[in-house]
Amino acid sequence: MEISGKLVKKLDVESGTSKAGKEWSKQSIVIDTGGEFNNEVCVSAFGDKMESMNKLEIGMEVKILCNVYSREYNGRYFHNI
C-alpha cells in the first residue's frame, strides 16, 4: 500500500522485550493525507527500518510504501501499518 502526504508528528521511540526474549524497538510517524475524512494515518517502523524514519522531518511531503495487517483478539480486529 502507498500512503502519501505531509509528516505532522514523530512519536517517541518505543522499545521492549518480546515473549521470546528478543529486544525490539519501534518508531511511529503520523501523516496527513489531505483527505476529507480520517486524513491522519499512523505508520510504524521496526528495527533497522527505523533508520529511514530518522531522516524524515516534520513538515516534509512523504510517500511511504507499507504493509497493512490486522490481528483478531476477542472478536475485535486491531490494525498495524
Secondary structure, DSSP 4 states (H G I P E B T S, - for coil): -EEEEEEEEEPPPEEEE-TTS-EEEEEEEEEE---SSS-EEEEEEEGGGHHHHHT--TT-EEEEE---EEEEETTEEEEE-
